[in-house]
Amino acid sequence: NKSSTRTMAAEKVQLLDGTDLPCERLGDAKETPLIWGHGLGPSDPRGMTRRTCDSFPMLSEAFSPGKASPFSAVIYDARGHGASSGWEPKASCIQQFHWRSLAFDMLSVASAHTVGGKGALLGGYSMGASSALWAAYSCPTAVRGLVLLCVTTAWEIRAARRGFLLKNAEMLKVTDPSAAEVVRGAAFADLPSLDDLRGAELCMPILLCASRDDTTHPAEVAERLSKVLPSAELLLKDTKEELRLAFPSVLQEWLRRHFSSSKKRAIEE
């Protein structure tokens, strides 16, 4: 039965502008899905996919057959990355690559895989995490939980990263002009301000994960977010390796604690 295999065959979600996003499911297709976005490919967007992202091994472990989890994950190639297609004719419109725009792509993937009326579980790594946060900020009633792994740089901390990305975009112009626009769009992306996030009062459960030795995804960003997101839990490790080892089990425990059907039945009883 293919529906019970760990990895489902790839399918596509078509967006309103004609962009196609290849996606697949990890875990049992009958179980509640966590919609997961991957990170940016800063020097080669087409080479960054749902499976080449650093988070893929962690998700594969979290949703491996032996876990018998009541949850699954839907992973997909983001706009401008991997095997996504249909965005190239309008690549010069770099706003489509901002995280606030990728958030609506993520919600479209969620709509295709989530039972209507229940709200979506969203998460991601780096760019995917920032996209998920923007989705919750923009459409809070559509999101019932967030998993933010290694959130990007943001606010005044992002200045150095922006310069690095713009240099990469200039180099890419020679070999792949469309991919260069993807990176240029990412350079100008940012998170909502802390004041705006505080004012939004996002009360859904949120799992924030970071490591102190990750300079690309500073722990300071996750720490600041944890102070303005009322229901946030912060998993903070000293090293990326410690985070890699801890994340799969922490994710499953957090999902079960907040969203398992057994908890729902207990509440109803």
VENTAPE-V999922 format. One record per backbone hydrogen bond with DSSP energy under -1.0 kcal/mol. CO is the residue of the C=O (numbers start at 0). NH is the residue of the N-H. If there is no record, write none. Layout:
CO_NH ; CO_NH
//
This chain:
0_3 ; 1_4 ; 2_28 ; 5_26 ; 10_22 ; 12_20 ; 14_17 ; 18_14 ; 19_84 ; 20_12 ; 21_76 ; 22_10 ; 23_74 ; 24_7 ; 25_72 ; 27_30 ; 31_71 ; 33_73 ; 34_122 ; 36_124 ; 43_46 ; 44_47 ; 44_81 ; 48_52 ; 52_55 ; 54_58 ; 55_59 ; 56_60 ; 57_61 ; 58_62 ; 60_63 ; 63_66 ; 64_67 ; 69_31 ; 71_33 ; 72_25 ; 73_35 ; 74_23 ; 77_80 ; 80_83 ; 84_19 ; 86_89 ; 87_90 ; 89_92 ; 91_93 ; 92_95 ; 93_96 ; 94_97 ; 97_101 ; 98_102 ; 100_104 ; 101_105 ; 102_106 ; 103_107 ; 104_108 ; 105_109 ; 106_110 ; 107_111 ; 109_112 ; 109_113 ; 114_117 ; 119_143 ; 119_144 ; 120_34 ; 121_146 ; 122_36 ; 123_148 ; 124_127 ; 125_129 ; 126_130 ; 127_131 ; 128_132 ; 129_133 ; 130_134 ; 131_135 ; 132_136 ; 133_137 ; 134_138 ; 138_141 ; 141_119 ; 144_121 ; 145_206 ; 146_123 ; 147_208 ; 148_125 ; 153_156 ; 154_157 ; 157_161 ; 158_162 ; 159_163 ; 160_164 ; 161_165 ; 162_166 ; 163_167 ; 164_168 ; 165_169 ; 166_170 ; 167_171 ; 168_172 ; 171_175 ; 175_179 ; 176_180 ; 177_181 ; 178_182 ; 179_183 ; 180_184 ; 181_185 ; 182_186 ; 183_187 ; 185_188 ; 192_196 ; 193_197 ; 194_198 ; 195_199 ; 204_145 ; 205_232 ; 206_147 ; 207_234 ; 208_149 ; 209_236 ; 210_213 ; 217_220 ; 217_221 ; 218_222 ; 219_223 ; 220_224 ; 221_225 ; 224_227 ; 224_228 ; 228_231 ; 230_205 ; 232_207 ; 234_209 ; 236_211 ; 238_242 ; 239_243 ; 240_244 ; 241_245 ; 242_246 ; 245_249 ; 246_250 ; 247_251 ; 248_252 ; 249_253 ; 250_254 ; 251_255 ; 252_256 ; 253_257 ; 254_258 ; 255_259 ; 259_263 ; 260_264 ; 261_265 ; 262_266 ; 263_267 ; 264_268
//
